Amino acid sequence: MLAKDDLRRLLDYGSWANRKLVRAAATLGTDDFKRELGGSHGGVRGTLTHIMGAEWIWLERWKGLSPTKRIDEGEFQNVLQLRERWKAIEAHRDAWFDSLRERELVEILRYRTLDGKPYGAPLWQLVQHVVNHGSYHRGAVSHMLRQFGGKPPSTDMVFYDREQGAPKLSKRKK
């Protein structure tokens, strides 16, 4: 099991990586942002909306609700609109997370998928899943940005840790 501090680090990392990628997407023109590229979630807009929407759906599930539909990418005519919605979701998630007690992380969370199928898993695993899911799809967006001639940011967790001031290790003496 991951402790609450470990999950906080994962969520903070995911938010950091998402913000870096959204900033890179903001360099695209509106047509390229909306362009269909044939990815599993369309293009840049569709894939970013998918990441954000999954974070929202899981947050709702963690609070005891089970949404029945995804967020529609058509709601976002530009990356700024998407960024503003995402900031609100992150703020809501942070407030929810801060109120959690450590013991709640091991409890089985019951939820339903979008098509109504029931499942359950420990909350700590579901939080870990959401961050991992975002990492996977950020890779797809990075590839799309390269197709447009852009340079996507490095969003590996090690870069996040370095920016956060991870302790420097001394060289081992032989």
C-alpha positions as CSV (number, residue, x, y, z in Angstrom):
1,M,0.0,0.0,0.0
2,L,1.1,3.6,-0.6
3,A,0.9,6.0,2.2
4,K,-1.0,9.3,1.9
5,D,2.3,11.3,1.5
6,D,3.2,8.9,-1.4
7,L,-0.1,9.5,-3.1
8,R,0.1,13.2,-2.6
9,R,3.5,13.1,-4.4
10,L,1.9,11.2,-7.3
11,L,-1.0,13.5,-7.6
12,D,1.3,16.6,-7.5
13,Y,3.5,15.0,-10.1
14,G,0.6,14.4,-12.4
15,S,-0.7,18.0,-12.0
16,W,2.8,19.3,-12.7
17,A,3.2,17.1,-15.8
18,N,-0.2,18.0,-17.1
19,R,0.4,21.8,-16.7
20,K,3.7,21.5,-18.6
21,L,2.0,19.7,-21.4
22,V,-0.9,22.1,-21.6
23,R,1.6,25.0,-21.8
24,A,3.3,23.2,-24.7
25,A,-0.1,22.7,-26.4
26,A,-0.8,26.4,-26.0
27,T,1.9,27.1,-28.6
28,L,-0.3,25.4,-31.2
29,G,-2.7,27.4,-33.3
30,T,-6.4,26.7,-32.7
31,D,-6.7,24.5,-35.9
32,D,-3.8,22.3,-34.8
33,F,-5.1,22.1,-31.3
34,K,-8.5,20.8,-32.6
35,R,-7.1,18.7,-35.5
36,E,-8.0,15.1,-35.7
37,L,-4.8,13.0,-35.8
38,G,-6.2,9.5,-35.7
39,G,-5.1,8.8,-32.1
40,S,-7.1,6.8,-29.7
41,H,-8.7,10.0,-28.6
42,G,-8.4,12.0,-31.7
43,G,-5.8,14.8,-31.5
44,V,-4.2,17.0,-28.9
45,R,-7.6,18.5,-27.7
46,G,-9.2,15.1,-27.6
47,T,-6.4,13.4,-25.7
48,L,-5.9,16.3,-23.2
49,T,-9.7,16.3,-22.6
50,H,-9.5,12.5,-22.1
51,I,-6.8,12.8,-19.4
52,M,-8.7,15.7,-17.7
53,G,-12.0,13.9,-18.0
54,A,-10.6,10.7,-16.5
55,E,-9.3,12.7,-13.6
56,W,-12.7,14.2,-13.1
57,I,-14.6,10.9,-13.4
58,W,-12.3,9.2,-10.9
59,L,-12.6,12.1,-8.4
60,E,-16.4,11.8,-8.6
61,R,-16.1,8.1,-8.0
62,W,-13.9,8.6,-5.0
63,K,-16.5,10.9,-3.6
64,G,-19.2,8.2,-4.0
65,L,-20.7,9.3,-7.4
66,S,-20.4,7.4,-10.7
67,P,-20.7,9.6,-13.7
68,T,-22.4,8.1,-16.8
69,K,-20.8,10.3,-19.5
70,R,-17.4,11.7,-20.4
71,I,-16.5,15.4,-20.8
72,D,-17.0,16.4,-24.4
73,E,-13.9,17.8,-26.1
74,G,-16.2,20.1,-28.1
75,E,-16.6,22.2,-24.9
76,F,-13.1,23.5,-25.4
77,Q,-12.5,25.8,-28.4
78,N,-9.0,26.5,-27.2
79,V,-6.4,25.3,-24.8
80,L,-7.1,28.2,-22.3
81,Q,-10.7,27.0,-21.8
82,L,-9.4,23.4,-21.2
83,R,-6.8,24.7,-18.8
84,E,-9.3,26.6,-16.7
85,R,-11.6,23.6,-16.3
86,W,-8.6,21.5,-15.4
87,K,-7.5,23.9,-12.7
88,A,-10.9,23.7,-11.1
89,I,-10.9,19.9,-11.1
90,E,-7.4,19.9,-9.6
91,A,-8.4,22.3,-6.8
92,H,-11.5,20.2,-6.1
93,R,-9.4,17.1,-6.0
94,D,-6.8,18.7,-3.7
95,A,-9.4,19.7,-1.2
96,W,-11.0,16.2,-1.3
97,F,-7.6,14.6,-0.8
98,D,-6.5,16.9,2.0
99,S,-9.6,15.8,3.9
100,L,-8.8,12.1,3.6
101,R,-7.7,10.1,6.6
102,E,-4.9,7.6,6.1
103,R,-7.2,4.6,7.0
104,E,-9.6,5.5,4.1
105,L,-6.8,4.7,1.6
106,V,-7.1,1.0,2.2
107,E,-10.9,0.8,2.1
108,I,-12.5,-0.8,-0.9
109,L,-14.1,1.9,-3.0
110,R,-17.2,0.7,-4.9
111,Y,-18.0,2.4,-8.2
112,R,-19.6,1.9,-11.5
113,T,-18.1,2.3,-15.0
114,L,-19.6,4.6,-17.5
115,D,-21.7,1.7,-18.8
116,G,-22.9,0.8,-15.3
117,K,-20.7,-2.2,-14.4
118,P,-19.9,-2.4,-10.7
119,Y,-16.3,-2.7,-9.5
120,G,-14.3,-2.1,-6.4
121,A,-10.7,-1.6,-5.4
122,P,-8.7,0.0,-2.6
123,L,-8.6,3.7,-2.9
124,W,-4.8,3.9,-2.9
125,Q,-4.7,1.7,-6.0
126,L,-7.2,3.9,-7.9
127,V,-5.3,7.0,-7.1
128,Q,-2.1,5.4,-8.4
129,H,-4.1,4.3,-11.5
130,V,-5.2,7.8,-12.4
131,V,-1.6,9.1,-12.3
132,N,-0.3,6.2,-14.4
133,H,-3.2,6.7,-16.9
134,G,-2.3,10.3,-17.3
135,S,1.4,9.4,-17.9
136,Y,0.4,7.1,-20.7
137,H,-1.7,9.6,-22.5
138,R,0.7,12.5,-22.0
139,G,3.2,10.4,-24.1
140,A,0.7,10.4,-26.9
141,V,0.2,14.2,-26.7
142,S,4.0,14.6,-26.7
143,H,4.1,12.6,-30.0
144,M,1.4,14.7,-31.5
145,L,3.2,17.9,-30.6
146,R,6.3,16.6,-32.4
147,Q,4.2,16.0,-35.5
148,F,3.4,19.7,-35.5
149,G,7.1,20.6,-35.1
150,G,6.9,21.3,-31.4
151,K,9.2,20.3,-28.6
152,P,7.2,18.7,-25.9
153,P,8.4,19.1,-22.3
154,S,10.1,16.4,-20.3
155,T,7.6,15.2,-17.9
156,D,9.4,12.2,-16.3
157,M,8.9,12.0,-12.6
158,V,12.6,12.3,-12.0
159,F,12.5,15.8,-13.5
160,Y,9.6,16.7,-11.2
161,D,11.5,15.4,-8.2
162,R,14.6,17.5,-9.2
163,E,12.4,20.6,-9.5
164,Q,11.0,19.9,-6.1
165,G,14.5,19.8,-4.6
166,A,14.9,16.1,-4.1
167,P,17.8,15.5,-1.8
168,K,21.2,15.1,-3.5
169,L,23.0,11.9,-2.7
170,S,26.7,11.9,-1.9
171,K,29.0,9.7,-4.0
172,R,29.6,6.4,-2.5
173,K,33.1,5.8,-1.3
174,K,34.8,2.6,-2.4
